[in-house]
Amino acid sequence: MNTAVLFDFDGVVIDTETQYSVFWHRLGLEDLGMDDLDIRIKGETLTHIYDTFWPGMKERQAEITAALDRFEQQMTFDFIPGVLAFMDNLRRHRVPMAVVTSSNDKKMAAVRRVHPDLDRLFDRILTAEMFTASKPAPDCFLLGMQVLGSEPHTTWVFEDSFNGLRAGMASGANVVGLATTHPREAIAPLCHAVIDDFRGFTYEKMLRVKKQ
């Protein structure tokens, strides 16, 4: 079986979602009078966020991008508990792995400054520049399957956001939701299994998660 694993990044590999929520929540209140912008935009590319909430406002978009760049320079990029051990377990079983993220190359460069060995952990890192349709469209995960040479039924997707989970399900993959960003009961209808984090999770347990 040509098994492959596709990881979302924020909230799945790296614990950043609570930090991003602070940034986007404040911006939503100040710019749009919205108190749930941080929830609405999770899993979406920056381009899609701008097109949806700041359409045609190039000057304001540039200001937000600059503010986001400054914010990311101050962020901590801690690994989700258990993810490195789980990835070691997958590697021992020769399972190819890729990151499929809505983050852009500039953001990933900030992560690499903290974790210079990041690229050695994965076979590929696919960023927002590599696909046009934002999650919940499945394009990013379908690209991941193409890159790793797997089929939907032999691919496992790990996601935490509503949009990301919907994208994983739409791709036809086996989807595991992480309750790192939203409560278990909120994401359970959008995936085939829910875990709190990767502690104690193994390749064998992953294989038991299958779509019906």
Secondary structure, DSSP 8 states (H G I E B T S, - for coil): ---EEEE-SBTTTB--HHHHHHHHHHHIIIII--S-HHHHTTT--HHHHHHHHSTT-HHHHHHHHHHHHHHHHH----B-TTHHHHHHHHHHTT--EEEE-SS-HHHHHHHHHH-TTHHHH-SEEE-GGG-SS-TTSSHHHHHHHHHHT--GGGEEEEE-SHHHHHHHHHTT-EEEEETTSS-HHHHGGGSSEEESSSTT--HHHHHT----
